[in-house]
Amino acid sequence: VVYFHGGGWVIGDFATHERFVRDLVNYSNVAAVFVEYDRAPEAKYPVALDQAYAATRWVAEQGYEIGVDGSRLAVVGDSAGGN
């Protein structure tokens, strides 16, 4: 699972979503890659989307470097992270 947190593109990070992602991993028996993207207002559109795409592509192509099978990939997010 490649996971993108919500927060209206302005707030949110691993600390705010850690419990949910840990539960997802534990109950689903999957690996998760939690992506931190740059947030507004410092990061202007489409910086976060470009980072999300690059991170997802990296996991798909290079996930083996961190023990993840990039051919079996789910992209998950909540709120803004679901975009």
mmCIF file of the N, C-alpha and C atoms, coordinates in Angstrom:
data_MODEL
# 
_entry.id   MODEL 
# 
loop_
_atom_site.group_PDB 
_atom_site.id 
_atom_site.type_symbol 
_atom_site.label_atom_id 
_atom_site.label_alt_id 
_atom_site.label_comp_id 
_atom_site.label_asym_id 
_atom_site.label_entity_id 
_atom_site.label_seq_id 
_atom_site.pdbx_PDB_ins_code 
_atom_site.Cartn_x 
_atom_site.Cartn_y 
_atom_site.Cartn_z 
_atom_site.occupancy 
_atom_site.B_iso_or_equiv 
_atom_site.pdbx_formal_charge 
_atom_site.auth_seq_id 
_atom_site.auth_comp_id 
_atom_site.auth_asym_id 
_atom_site.auth_atom_id 
_atom_site.pdbx_PDB_model_num 
ATOM 1   N N  . VAL A 1 1  ? 0.847  -1.171 0.000   1.00 0.00 ? 1  VAL A N  1 
ATOM 2   C CA . VAL A 1 1  ? 0.000  0.000  0.000   1.00 0.00 ? 1  VAL A CA 1 
ATOM 3   C C  . VAL A 1 1  ? 0.893  1.234  0.000   1.00 0.00 ? 1  VAL A C  1 
ATOM 4   N N  . VAL A 1 2  ? 0.637  2.130  -0.921  1.00 0.00 ? 2  VAL A N  1 
ATOM 5   C CA . VAL A 1 2  ? 1.249  3.456  -0.879  1.00 0.00 ? 2  VAL A CA 1 
ATOM 6   C C  . VAL A 1 2  ? 0.166  4.371  -0.313  1.00 0.00 ? 2  VAL A C  1 
ATOM 7   N N  . TYR A 1 3  ? 0.451  4.990  0.838   1.00 0.00 ? 3  TYR A N  1 
ATOM 8   C CA . TYR A 1 3  ? -0.572 5.756  1.552   1.00 0.00 ? 3  TYR A CA 1 
ATOM 9   C C  . TYR A 1 3  ? -0.242 7.246  1.560   1.00 0.00 ? 3  TYR A C  1 
ATOM 10  N N  . PHE A 1 4  ? -1.273 8.046  1.233   1.00 0.00 ? 4  PHE A N  1 
ATOM 11  C CA . PHE A 1 4  ? -1.153 9.504  1.256   1.00 0.00 ? 4  PHE A CA 1 
ATOM 12  C C  . PHE A 1 4  ? -2.140 10.069 2.269   1.00 0.00 ? 4  PHE A C  1 
ATOM 13  N N  . HIS A 1 5  ? -1.623 10.823 3.220   1.00 0.00 ? 5  HIS A N  1 
ATOM 14  C CA . HIS A 1 5  ? -2.463 11.363 4.291   1.00 0.00 ? 5  HIS A CA 1 
ATOM 15  C C  . HIS A 1 5  ? -3.322 12.533 3.814   1.00 0.00 ? 5  HIS A C  1 
ATOM 16  N N  . GLY A 1 6  ? -4.409 12.720 4.514   1.00 0.00 ? 6  GLY A N  1 
ATOM 17  C CA . GLY A 1 6  ? -5.276 13.864 4.277   1.00 0.00 ? 6  GLY A CA 1 
ATOM 18  C C  . GLY A 1 6  ? -4.826 15.059 5.094   1.00 0.00 ? 6  GLY A C  1 
ATOM 19  N N  . GLY A 1 7  ? -5.604 16.128 4.993   1.00 0.00 ? 7  GLY A N  1 
ATOM 20  C CA . GLY A 1 7  ? -5.305 17.346 5.741   1.00 0.00 ? 7  GLY A CA 1 
ATOM 21  C C  . GLY A 1 7  ? -5.446 18.595 4.905   1.00 0.00 ? 7  GLY A C  1 
ATOM 22  N N  . GLY A 1 8  ? -6.235 18.490 3.841   1.00 0.00 ? 8  GLY A N  1 
ATOM 23  C CA . GLY A 1 8  ? -6.506 19.678 3.026   1.00 0.00 ? 8  GLY A CA 1 
ATOM 24  C C  . GLY A 1 8  ? -5.291 20.260 2.342   1.00 0.00 ? 8  GLY A C  1 
ATOM 25  N N  . TRP A 1 9  ? -4.277 19.452 2.110   1.00 0.00 ? 9  TRP A N  1 
ATOM 26  C CA . TRP A 1 9  ? -3.013 19.861 1.499   1.00 0.00 ? 9  TRP A CA 1 
ATOM 27  C C  . TRP A 1 9  ? -2.215 20.796 2.399   1.00 0.00 ? 9  TRP A C  1 
ATOM 28  N N  . VAL A 1 10 ? -2.710 21.058 3.632   1.00 0.00 ? 10 VAL A N  1 
ATOM 29  C CA . VAL A 1 10 ? -2.084 22.040 4.513   1.00 0.00 ? 10 VAL A CA 1 
ATOM 30  C C  . VAL A 1 10 ? -1.540 21.413 5.795   1.00 0.00 ? 10 VAL A C  1 
ATOM 31  N N  . ILE A 1 11 ? -2.253 20.440 6.358   1.00 0.00 ? 11 ILE A N  1 
ATOM 32  C CA . ILE A 1 11 ? -1.843 19.824 7.618   1.00 0.00 ? 11 ILE A CA 1 
ATOM 33  C C  . ILE A 1 11 ? -1.765 18.314 7.442   1.00 0.00 ? 11 ILE A C  1 
ATOM 34  N N  . GLY A 1 12 ? -1.341 17.639 8.495   1.00 0.00 ? 12 GLY A N  1 
ATOM 35  C CA . GLY A 1 12 ? -1.271 16.184 8.479   1.00 0.00 ? 12 GLY A CA 1 
ATOM 36  C C  . GLY A 1 12 ? 0.131  15.696 8.186   1.00 0.00 ? 12 GLY A C  1 
ATOM 37  N N  . ASP A 1 13 ? 0.458  14.559 8.809   1.00 0.00 ? 13 ASP A N  1 
ATOM 38  C CA . ASP A 1 13 ? 1.754  13.923 8.607   1.00 0.00 ? 13 ASP A CA 1 
ATOM 39  C C  . ASP A 1 13 ? 1.687  12.527 9.218   1.00 0.00 ? 13 ASP A C  1 
ATOM 40  N N  . PHE A 1 14 ? 2.820  11.864 9.340   1.00 0.00 ? 14 PHE A N  1 
ATOM 41  C CA . PHE A 1 14 ? 2.812  10.510 9.879   1.00 0.00 ? 14 PHE A CA 1 
ATOM 42  C C  . PHE A 1 14 ? 2.259  10.487 11.302  1.00 0.00 ? 14 PHE A C  1 
ATOM 43  N N  . ALA A 1 15 ? 2.603  11.483 12.095  1.00 0.00 ? 15 ALA A N  1 
ATOM 44  C CA . ALA A 1 15 ? 2.139  11.512 13.486  1.00 0.00 ? 15 ALA A CA 1 
ATOM 45  C C  . ALA A 1 15 ? 0.617  11.556 13.582  1.00 0.00 ? 15 ALA A C  1 
ATOM 46  N N  . THR A 1 16 ? -0.041 12.264 12.677  1.00 0.00 ? 16 THR A N  1 
ATOM 47  C CA . THR A 1 16 ? -1.501 12.372 12.736  1.00 0.00 ? 16 THR A CA 1 
ATOM 48  C C  . THR A 1 16 ? -2.199 11.146 12.172  1.00 0.00 ? 16 THR A C  1 
ATOM 49  N N  . HIS A 1 17 ? -1.499 10.332 11.398  1.00 0.00 ? 17 HIS A N  1 
ATOM 50  C CA . HIS A 1 17 ? -2.114 9.183  10.732  1.00 0.00 ? 17 HIS A CA 1 
ATOM 51  C C  . HIS A 1 17 ? -1.477 7.845  11.102  1.00 0.00 ? 17 HIS A C  1 
ATOM 52  N N  . GLU A 1 18 ? -0.523 7.878  12.020  1.00 0.00 ? 18 GLU A N  1 
ATOM 53  C CA . GLU A 1 18 ? 0.223  6.664  12.361  1.00 0.00 ? 18 GLU A CA 1 
ATOM 54  C C  . GLU A 1 18 ? -0.683 5.525  12.824  1.00 0.00 ? 18 GLU A C  1 
ATOM 55  N N  . ARG A 1 19 ? -1.609 5.806  13.719  1.00 0.00 ? 19 ARG A N  1 
ATOM 56  C CA . ARG A 1 19 ? -2.460 4.727  14.235  1.00 0.00 ? 19 ARG A CA 1 
ATOM 57  C C  . ARG A 1 19 ? -3.261 4.070  13.108  1.00 0.00 ? 19 ARG A C  1 
ATOM 58  N N  . PHE A 1 20 ? -3.851 4.879  12.241  1.00 0.00 ? 20 PHE A N  1 
ATOM 59  C CA . PHE A 1 20 ? -4.642 4.324  11.147  1.00 0.00 ? 20 PHE A CA 1 
ATOM 60  C C  . PHE A 1 20 ? -3.786 3.447  10.241  1.00 0.00 ? 20 PHE A C  1 
ATOM 61  N N  . VAL A 1 21 ? -2.616 3.937  9.873   1.00 0.00 ? 21 VAL A N  1 
ATOM 62  C CA . VAL A 1 21 ? -1.756 3.179  8.958   1.00 0.00 ? 21 VAL A CA 1 
ATOM 63  C C  . VAL A 1 21 ? -1.254 1.902  9.627   1.00 0.00 ? 21 VAL A C  1 
ATOM 64  N N  . ARG A 1 22 ? -0.908 1.964  10.900  1.00 0.00 ? 22 ARG A N  1 
ATOM 65  C CA . ARG A 1 22 ? -0.482 0.753  11.612  1.00 0.00 ? 22 ARG A CA 1 
ATOM 66  C C  . ARG A 1 22 ? -1.621 -0.262 11.672  1.00 0.00 ? 22 ARG A C  1 
ATOM 67  N N  . ASP A 1 23 ? -2.842 0.208  11.937  1.00 0.00 ? 23 ASP A N  1 
ATOM 68  C CA . ASP A 1 23 ? -3.995 -0.702 11.943  1.00 0.00 ? 23 ASP A CA 1 
ATOM 69  C C  . ASP A 1 23 ? -4.207 -1.313 10.562  1.00 0.00 ? 23 ASP A C  1 
ATOM 70  N N  . LEU A 1 24 ? -4.083 -0.508 9.518   1.00 0.00 ? 24 LEU A N  1 
ATOM 71  C CA . LEU A 1 24 ? -4.226 -1.007 8.149   1.00 0.00 ? 24 LEU A CA 1 
ATOM 72  C C  . LEU A 1 24 ? -3.224 -2.123 7.881   1.00 0.00 ? 24 LEU A C  1 
ATOM 73  N N  . VAL A 1 25 ? -1.987 -1.900 8.262   1.00 0.00 ? 25 VAL A N  1 
ATOM 74  C CA . VAL A 1 25 ? -0.932 -2.896 8.060   1.00 0.00 ? 25 VAL A CA 1 
ATOM 75  C C  . VAL A 1 25 ? -1.218 -4.160 8.868   1.00 0.00 ? 25 VAL A C  1 
ATOM 76  N N  . ASN A 1 26 ? -1.555 -3.994 10.127  1.00 0.00 ? 26 ASN A N  1 
ATOM 77  C CA . ASN A 1 26 ? -1.769 -5.149 11.003  1.00 0.00 ? 26 ASN A CA 1 
ATOM 78  C C  . ASN A 1 26 ? -2.992 -5.969 10.616  1.00 0.00 ? 26 ASN A C  1 
ATOM 79  N N  . TYR A 1 27 ? -4.100 -5.315 10.316  1.00 0.00 ? 27 TYR A N  1 
ATOM 80  C CA . TYR A 1 27 ? -5.331 -6.042 10.000  1.00 0.00 ? 27 TYR A CA 1 
ATOM 81  C C  . TYR A 1 27 ? -5.351 -6.598 8.581   1.00 0.00 ? 27 TYR A C  1 
ATOM 82  N N  . SER A 1 28 ? -4.617 -5.975 7.681   1.00 0.00 ? 28 SER A N  1 
ATOM 83  C CA . SER A 1 28 ? -4.631 -6.402 6.281   1.00 0.00 ? 28 SER A CA 1 
ATOM 84  C C  . SER A 1 28 ? -3.436 -7.263 5.907   1.00 0.00 ? 28 SER A C  1 
ATOM 85  N N  . ASN A 1 29 ? -2.436 -7.320 6.786   1.00 0.00 ? 29 ASN A N  1 
ATOM 86  C CA . ASN A 1 29 ? -1.231 -8.088 6.514   1.00 0.00 ? 29 ASN A CA 1 
ATOM 87  C C  . ASN A 1 29 ? -0.551 -7.623 5.226   1.00 0.00 ? 29 ASN A C  1 
ATOM 88  N N  . VAL A 1 30 ? -0.388 -6.311 5.115   1.00 0.00 ? 30 VAL A N  1 
ATOM 89  C CA . VAL A 1 30 ? 0.272  -5.713 3.962   1.00 0.00 ? 30 VAL A CA 1 
ATOM 90  C C  . VAL A 1 30 ? 1.406  -4.815 4.448   1.00 0.00 ? 30 VAL A C  1 
ATOM 91  N N  . ALA A 1 31 ? 2.286  -4.467 3.541   1.00 0.00 ? 31 ALA A N  1 
ATOM 92  C CA . ALA A 1 31 ? 3.302  -3.457 3.819   1.00 0.00 ? 31 ALA A CA 1 
ATOM 93  C C  . ALA A 1 31 ? 2.733  -2.108 3.411   1.00 0.00 ? 31 ALA A C  1 
ATOM 94  N N  . ALA A 1 32 ? 3.157  -1.059 4.083   1.00 0.00 ? 32 ALA A N  1 
ATOM 95  C CA . ALA A 1 32 ? 2.704  0.284  3.724   1.00 0.00 ? 32 ALA A CA 1 
ATOM 96  C C  . ALA A 1 32 ? 3.899  1.207  3.573   1.00 0.00 ? 32 ALA A C  1 
ATOM 97  N N  . VAL A 1 33 ? 3.832  2.033  2.554   1.00 0.00 ? 33 VAL A N  1 
ATOM 98  C CA . VAL A 1 33 ? 4.799  3.103  2.350   1.00 0.00 ? 33 VAL A CA 1 
ATOM 99  C C  . VAL A 1 33 ? 4.028  4.390  2.587   1.00 0.00 ? 33 VAL A C  1 
ATOM 100 N N  . PHE A 1 34 ? 4.386  5.116  3.640   1.00 0.00 ? 34 PHE A N  1 
ATOM 101 C CA . PHE A 1 34 ? 3.705  6.356  3.994   1.00 0.00 ? 34 PHE A CA 1 
ATOM 102 C C  . PHE A 1 34 ? 4.474  7.498  3.351   1.00 0.00 ? 34 PHE A C  1 
ATOM 103 N N  . VAL A 1 35 ? 3.814  8.230  2.480   1.00 0.00 ? 35 VAL A N  1 
ATOM 104 C CA . VAL A 1 35 ? 4.479  9.291  1.725   1.00 0.00 ? 35 VAL A CA 1 
ATOM 105 C C  . VAL A 1 35 ? 4.208  10.644 2.378   1.00 0.00 ? 35 VAL A C  1 
ATOM 106 N N  . GLU A 1 36 ? 5.277  11.344 2.719   1.00 0.00 ? 36 GLU A N  1 
ATOM 107 C CA . GLU A 1 36 ? 5.172  12.728 3.182   1.00 0.00 ? 36 GLU A CA 1 
ATOM 108 C C  . GLU A 1 36 ? 5.344  13.618 1.955   1.00 0.00 ? 36 GLU A C  1 
ATOM 109 N N  . TYR A 1 37 ? 4.368  14.452 1.705   1.00 0.00 ? 37 TYR A N  1 
ATOM 110 C CA . TYR A 1 37 ? 4.460  15.385 0.581   1.00 0.00 ? 37 TYR A CA 1 
ATOM 111 C C  . TYR A 1 37 ? 4.514  16.807 1.128   1.00 0.00 ? 37 TYR A C  1 
ATOM 112 N N  . ASP A 1 38 ? 5.083  17.718 0.345   1.00 0.00 ? 38 ASP A N  1 
ATOM 113 C CA . ASP A 1 38 ? 5.149  19.118 0.760   1.00 0.00 ? 38 ASP A CA 1 
ATOM 114 C C  . ASP A 1 38 ? 3.746  19.705 0.780   1.00 0.00 ? 38 ASP A C  1 
ATOM 115 N N  . ARG A 1 39 ? 3.486  20.530 1.799   1.00 0.00 ? 39 ARG A N  1 
ATOM 116 C CA . ARG A 1 39 ? 2.143  21.069 1.989   1.00 0.00 ? 39 ARG A CA 1 
ATOM 117 C C  . ARG A 1 39 ? 2.098  22.563 1.685   1.00 0.00 ? 39 ARG A C  1 
ATOM 118 N N  . ALA A 1 40 ? 0.877  23.014 1.412   1.00 0.00 ? 40 ALA A N  1 
ATOM 119 C CA . ALA A 1 40 ? 0.612  24.434 1.189   1.00 0.00 ? 40 ALA A CA 1 
ATOM 120 C C  . ALA A 1 40 ? 0.708  25.159 2.538   1.00 0.00 ? 40 ALA A C  1 
ATOM 121 N N  . PRO A 1 41 ? 0.966  26.422 2.560   1.00 0.00 ? 41 PRO A N  1 
ATOM 122 C CA . PRO A 1 41 ? 1.083  27.309 1.411   1.00 0.00 ? 41 PRO A CA 1 
ATOM 123 C C  . PRO A 1 41 ? 2.482  27.350 0.796   1.00 0.00 ? 41 PRO A C  1 
ATOM 124 N N  . GLU A 1 42 ? 3.474  26.717 1.472   1.00 0.00 ? 42 GLU A N  1 
ATOM 125 C CA . GLU A 1 42 ? 4.836  26.761 0.918   1.00 0.00 ? 42 GLU A CA 1 
ATOM 126 C C  . GLU A 1 42 ? 4.915  26.062 -0.435  1.00 0.00 ? 42 GLU A C  1 
ATOM 127 N N  . ALA A 1 43 ? 4.261  24.947 -0.565  1.00 0.00 ? 43 ALA A N  1 
ATOM 128 C CA . ALA A 1 43 ? 4.275  24.195 -1.826  1.00 0.00 ? 43 ALA A CA 1 
ATOM 129 C C  . ALA A 1 43 ? 3.058  24.592 -2.649  1.00 0.00 ? 43 ALA A C  1 
ATOM 130 N N  . LYS A 1 44 ? 3.294  25.077 -3.803  1.00 0.00 ? 44 LYS A N  1 
ATOM 131 C CA . LYS A 1 44 ? 2.214  25.493 -4.705  1.00 0.00 ? 44 LYS A CA 1 
ATOM 132 C C  . LYS A 1 44 ? 1.786  24.318 -5.577  1.00 0.00 ? 44 LYS A C  1 
ATOM 133 N N  . TYR A 1 45 ? 0.540  24.355 -6.028  1.00 0.00 ? 45 TYR A N  1 
ATOM 134 C CA . TYR A 1 45 ? 0.017  23.350 -6.951  1.00 0.00 ? 45 TYR A CA 1 
ATOM 135 C C  . TYR A 1 45 ? 0.870  23.352 -8.203  1.00 0.00 ? 45 TYR A C  1 
ATOM 136 N N  . PRO A 1 46 ? 1.221  22.225 -8.730  1.00 0.00 ? 46 PRO A N  1 
ATOM 137 C CA . PRO A 1 46 ? 0.887  20.839 -8.413  1.00 0.00 ? 46 PRO A CA 1 
ATOM 138 C C  . PRO A 1 46 ? 2.010  20.078 -7.701  1.00 0.00 ? 46 PRO A C  1 
ATOM 139 N N  . VAL A 1 47 ? 2.795  20.751 -6.868  1.00 0.00 ? 47 VAL A N  1 
ATOM 140 C CA . VAL A 1 47 ? 3.960  20.124 -6.236  1.00 0.00 ? 47 VAL A CA 1 
ATOM 141 C C  . VAL A 1 47 ? 3.594  18.821 -5.522  1.00 0.00 ? 47 VAL A C  1 
ATOM 142 N N  . ALA A 1 48 ? 2.579  18.845 -4.659  1.00 0.00 ? 48 ALA A N  1 
ATOM 143 C CA . ALA A 1 48 ? 2.213  17.640 -3.900  1.00 0.00 ? 48 ALA A CA 1 
ATOM 144 C C  . ALA A 1 48 ? 1.772  16.507 -4.825  1.00 0.00 ? 48 ALA A C  1 
ATOM 145 N N  . LEU A 1 49 ? 1.030  16.835 -5.860  1.00 0.00 ? 49 LEU A N  1 
ATOM 146 C CA . LEU A 1 49 ? 0.593  15.797 -6.801  1.00 0.00 ? 49 LEU A CA 1 
ATOM 147 C C  . LEU A 1 49 ? 1.779  15.201 -7.552  1.00 0.00 ? 49 LEU A C  1 
ATOM 148 N N  . ASP A 1 50 ? 2.704  16.050 -7.949  1.00 0.00 ? 50 ASP A N  1 
ATOM 149 C CA . ASP A 1 50 ? 3.903  15.552 -8.633  1.00 0.00 ? 50 ASP A CA 1 
ATOM 150 C C  . ASP A 1 50 ? 4.719  14.643 -7.712  1.00 0.00 ? 50 ASP A C  1 
ATOM 151 N N  . GLN A 1 51 ? 4.814  15.017 -6.446  1.00 0.00 ? 51 GLN A N  1 
ATOM 152 C CA . GLN A 1 51 ? 5.538  14.189 -5.486  1.00 0.00 ? 51 GLN A CA 1 
ATOM 153 C C  . GLN A 1 51 ? 4.828  12.857 -5.273  1.00 0.00 ? 51 GLN A C  1 
ATOM 154 N N  . ALA A 1 52 ? 3.510  12.898 -5.209  1.00 0.00 ? 52 ALA A N  1 
ATOM 155 C CA . ALA A 1 52 ? 2.735  11.662 -5.027  1.00 0.00 ? 52 ALA A CA 1 
ATOM 156 C C  . ALA A 1 52 ? 2.948  10.721 -6.210  1.00 0.00 ? 52 ALA A C  1 
ATOM 157 N N  . TYR A 1 53 ? 2.910  11.266 -7.406  1.00 0.00 ? 53 TYR A N  1 
ATOM 158 C CA . TYR A 1 53 ? 3.128  10.449 -8.598  1.00 0.00 ? 53 TYR A CA 1 
ATOM 159 C C  . TYR A 1 53 ? 4.539  9.853  -8.590  1.00 0.00 ? 53 TYR A C  1 
ATOM 160 N N  . ALA A 1 54 ? 5.523  10.686 -8.276  1.00 0.00 ? 54 ALA A N  1 
ATOM 161 C CA . ALA A 1 54 ? 6.910  10.213 -8.265  1.00 0.00 ? 54 ALA A CA 1 
ATOM 162 C C  . ALA A 1 54 ? 7.112  9.124  -7.215  1.00 0.00 ? 54 ALA A C  1 
ATOM 163 N N  . ALA A 1 55 ? 6.519  9.291  -6.048  1.00 0.00 ? 55 ALA A N  1 
ATOM 164 C CA . ALA A 1 55 ? 6.658  8.285  -4.991  1.00 0.00 ? 55 ALA A CA 1 
ATOM 165 C C  . ALA A 1 55 ? 6.003  6.971  -5.400  1.00 0.00 ? 55 ALA A C  1 
ATOM 166 N N  . THR A 1 56 ? 4.817  7.059  -5.983  1.00 0.00 ? 56 THR A N  1 
ATOM 167 C CA . THR A 1 56 ? 4.115  5.851  -6.413  1.00 0.00 ? 56 THR A CA 1 
ATOM 168 C C  . THR A 1 56 ? 4.900  5.139  -7.506  1.00 0.00 ? 56 THR A C  1 
ATOM 169 N N  . ARG A 1 57 ? 5.410  5.901  -8.428  1.00 0.00 ? 57 ARG A N  1 
ATOM 170 C CA . ARG A 1 57 ? 6.200  5.303  -9.507  1.00 0.00 ? 57 ARG A CA 1 
ATOM 171 C C  . ARG A 1 57 ? 7.464  4.641  -8.954  1.00 0.00 ? 57 ARG A C  1 
ATOM 172 N N  . TRP A 1 58 ? 8.102  5.300  -7.985  1.00 0.00 ? 58 TRP A N  1 
ATOM 173 C CA . TRP A 1 58 ? 9.305  4.719  -7.389  1.00 0.00 ? 58 TRP A CA 1 
ATOM 174 C C  . TRP A 1 58 ? 8.983  3.387  -6.725  1.00 0.00 ? 58 TRP A C  1 
ATOM 175 N N  . VAL A 1 59 ? 7.907  3.333  -5.954  1.00 0.00 ? 59 VAL A N  1 
ATOM 176 C CA . VAL A 1 59 ? 7.542  2.075  -5.291  1.00 0.00 ? 59 VAL A CA 1 
ATOM 177 C C  . VAL A 1 59 ? 7.252  1.000  -6.334  1.00 0.00 ? 59 VAL A C  1 
ATOM 178 N N  . ALA A 1 60 ? 6.550  1.362  -7.403  1.00 0.00 ? 60 ALA A N  1 
ATOM 179 C CA . ALA A 1 60 ? 6.229  0.390  -8.448  1.00 0.00 ? 60 ALA A CA 1 
ATOM 180 C C  . ALA A 1 60 ? 7.492  -0.151 -9.113  1.00 0.00 ? 60 ALA A C  1 
ATOM 181 N N  . GLU A 1 61 ? 8.463  0.722  -9.333  1.00 0.00 ? 61 GLU A N  1 
ATOM 182 C CA . GLU A 1 61 ? 9.662  0.326  -10.073 1.00 0.00 ? 61 GLU A CA 1 
ATOM 183 C C  . GLU A 1 61 ? 10.829 -0.115 -9.188  1.00 0.00 ? 61 GLU A C  1 
ATOM 184 N N  . GLN A 1 62 ? 10.926 0.440  -7.992  1.00 0.00 ? 62 GLN A N  1 
ATOM 185 C CA . GLN A 1 62 ? 12.084 0.188  -7.133  1.00 0.00 ? 62 GLN A CA 1 
ATOM 186 C C  . GLN A 1 62 ? 11.719 -0.354 -5.757  1.00 0.00 ? 62 GLN A C  1 
ATOM 187 N N  . GLY A 1 63 ? 10.475 -0.714 -5.555  1.00 0.00 ? 63 GLY A N  1 
ATOM 188 C CA . GLY A 1 63 ? 10.030 -1.187 -4.253  1.00 0.00 ? 63 GLY A CA 1 
ATOM 189 C C  . GLY A 1 63 ? 10.831 -2.343 -3.703  1.00 0.00 ? 63 GLY A C  1 
ATOM 190 N N  . TYR A 1 64 ? 11.397 -3.153 -4.589  1.00 0.00 ? 64 TYR A N  1 
ATOM 191 C CA . TYR A 1 64 ? 12.203 -4.291 -4.142  1.00 0.00 ? 64 TYR A CA 1 
ATOM 192 C C  . TYR A 1 64 ? 13.342 -3.837 -3.235  1.00 0.00 ? 64 TYR A C  1 
ATOM 193 N N  . GLU A 1 65 ? 13.791 -2.585 -3.383  1.00 0.00 ? 65 GLU A N  1 
ATOM 194 C CA . GLU A 1 65 ? 14.881 -2.069 -2.551  1.00 0.00 ? 65 GLU A CA 1 
ATOM 195 C C  . GLU A 1 65 ? 14.488 -1.979 -1.077  1.00 0.00 ? 65 GLU A C  1 
ATOM 196 N N  . ILE A 1 66 ? 13.189 -1.891 -0.816  1.00 0.00 ? 66 ILE A N  1 
ATOM 197 C CA . ILE A 1 66 ? 12.709 -1.827 0.571   1.00 0.00 ? 66 ILE A CA 1 
ATOM 198 C C  . ILE A 1 66 ? 11.828 -3.025 0.909   1.00 0.00 ? 66 ILE A C  1 
ATOM 199 N N  . GLY A 1 67 ? 11.913 -4.068 0.088   1.00 0.00 ? 67 GLY A N  1 
ATOM 200 C CA . GLY A 1 67 ? 11.179 -5.302 0.359   1.00 0.00 ? 67 GLY A CA 1 
ATOM 201 C C  . GLY A 1 67 ? 9.715  -5.268 -0.017  1.00 0.00 ? 67 GLY A C  1 
ATOM 202 N N  . VAL A 1 68 ? 9.357  -4.419 -0.969  1.00 0.00 ? 68 VAL A N  1 
ATOM 203 C CA . VAL A 1 68 ? 7.966  -4.278 -1.407  1.00 0.00 ? 68 VAL A CA 1 
ATOM 204 C C  . VAL A 1 68 ? 7.849  -4.752 -2.850  1.00 0.00 ? 68 VAL A C  1 
ATOM 205 N N  . ASP A 1 69 ? 6.827  -5.549 -3.131  1.00 0.00 ? 69 ASP A N  1 
ATOM 206 C CA . ASP A 1 69 ? 6.565  -6.017 -4.491  1.00 0.00 ? 69 ASP A CA 1 
ATOM 207 C C  . ASP A 1 69 ? 5.768  -4.948 -5.231  1.00 0.00 ? 69 ASP A C  1 
ATOM 208 N N  . GLY A 1 70 ? 6.451  -4.174 -6.046  1.00 0.00 ? 70 GLY A N  1 
ATOM 209 C CA . GLY A 1 70 ? 5.818  -3.080 -6.767  1.00 0.00 ? 70 GLY A CA 1 
ATOM 210 C C  . GLY A 1 70 ? 4.799  -3.507 -7.797  1.00 0.00 ? 70 GLY A C  1 
ATOM 211 N N  . SER A 1 71 ? 4.756  -4.791 -8.132  1.00 0.00 ? 71 SER A N  1 
ATOM 212 C CA . SER A 1 71 ? 3.752  -5.266 -9.091  1.00 0.00 ? 71 SER A CA 1 
ATOM 213 C C  . SER A 1 71 ? 2.414  -5.532 -8.410  1.00 0.00 ? 71 SER A C  1 
ATOM 214 N N  . ARG A 1 72 ? 2.403  -5.508 -7.083  1.00 0.00 ? 72 ARG A N  1 
ATOM 215 C CA . ARG A 1 72 ? 1.169  -5.723 -6.306  1.00 0.00 ? 72 ARG A CA 1 
ATOM 216 C C  . ARG A 1 72 ? 0.948  -4.479 -5.463  1.00 0.00 ? 72 ARG A C  1 
ATOM 217 N N  . LEU A 1 73 ? 0.428  -3.455 -6.096  1.00 0.00 ? 73 LEU A N  1 
ATOM 218 C CA . LEU A 1 73 ? 0.400  -2.130 -5.505  1.00 0.00 ? 73 LEU A CA 1 
ATOM 219 C C  . LEU A 1 73 ? -1.021 -1.608 -5.376  1.00 0.00 ? 73 LEU A C  1 
ATOM 220 N N  . ALA A 1 74 ? -1.327 -1.047 -4.215  1.00 0.00 ? 74 ALA A N  1 
ATOM 221 C CA . ALA A 1 74 ? -2.587 -0.333 -4.004  1.00 0.00 ? 74 ALA A CA 1 
ATOM 222 C C  . ALA A 1 74 ? -2.228 1.075  -3.561  1.00 0.00 ? 74 ALA A C  1 
ATOM 223 N N  . VAL A 1 75 ? -2.884 2.052  -4.137  1.00 0.00 ? 75 VAL A N  1 
ATOM 224 C CA . VAL A 1 75 ? -2.675 3.444  -3.759  1.00 0.00 ? 75 VAL A CA 1 
ATOM 225 C C  . VAL A 1 75 ? -3.872 3.863  -2.923  1.00 0.00 ? 75 VAL A C  1 
ATOM 226 N N  . VAL A 1 76 ? -3.602 4.329  -1.699  1.00 0.00 ? 76 VAL A N  1 
ATOM 227 C CA . VAL A 1 76 ? -4.653 4.617  -0.731  1.00 0.00 ? 76 VAL A CA 1 
ATOM 228 C C  . VAL A 1 76 ? -4.407 5.990  -0.123  1.00 0.00 ? 76 VAL A C  1 
ATOM 229 N N  . GLY A 1 77 ? -5.492 6.693  0.167   1.00 0.00 ? 77 GLY A N  1 
ATOM 230 C CA . GLY A 1 77 ? -5.373 7.972  0.856   1.00 0.00 ? 77 GLY A CA 1 
ATOM 231 C C  . GLY A 1 77 ? -6.701 8.392  1.423   1.00 0.00 ? 77 GLY A C  1 
ATOM 232 N N  . ASP A 1 78 ? -6.642 9.354  2.317   1.00 0.00 ? 78 ASP A N  1 
ATOM 233 C CA . ASP A 1 78 ? -7.875 9.906  2.861   1.00 0.00 ? 78 ASP A CA 1 
ATOM 234 C C  . ASP A 1 78 ? -7.913 11.402 2.578   1.00 0.00 ? 78 ASP A C  1 
ATOM 235 N N  . SER A 1 79 ? -9.113 11.924 2.424   1.00 0.00 ? 79 SER A N  1 
ATOM 236 C CA . SER A 1 79 ? -9.325 13.346 2.187   1.00 0.00 ? 79 SER A CA 1 
ATOM 237 C C  . SER A 1 79 ? -8.429 13.822 1.039   1.00 0.00 ? 79 SER A C  1 
ATOM 238 N N  . ALA A 1 80 ? -7.620 14.853 1.266   1.00 0.00 ? 80 ALA A N  1 
ATOM 239 C CA . ALA A 1 80 ? -6.758 15.359 0.190   1.00 0.00 ? 80 ALA A CA 1 
ATOM 240 C C  . ALA A 1 80 ? -5.826 14.274 -0.334  1.00 0.00 ? 80 ALA A C  1 
ATOM 241 N N  . GLY A 1 81 ? -5.379 13.385 0.533   1.00 0.00 ? 81 GLY A N  1 
ATOM 242 C CA . GLY A 1 81 ? -4.493 12.301 0.119   1.00 0.00 ? 81 GLY A CA 1 
ATOM 243 C C  . GLY A 1 81 ? -5.152 11.311 -0.817  1.00 0.00 ? 81 GLY A C  1 
ATOM 244 N N  . GLY A 1 82 ? -6.473 11.319 -0.853  1.00 0.00 ? 82 GLY A N  1 
ATOM 245 C CA . GLY A 1 82 ? -7.200 10.435 -1.758  1.00 0.00 ? 82 GLY A CA 1 
ATOM 246 C C  . GLY A 1 82 ? -7.338 10.993 -3.161  1.00 0.00 ? 82 GLY A C  1 
ATOM 247 N N  . ASN A 1 83 ? -6.858 12.207 -3.356  1.00 0.00 ? 83 ASN A N  1 
ATOM 248 C CA . ASN A 1 83 ? -6.944 12.812 -4.684  1.00 0.00 ? 83 ASN A CA 1 
ATOM 249 C C  . ASN A 1 83 ? -5.870 12.280 -5.586  1.00 0.00 ? 83 ASN A C  1 
# 
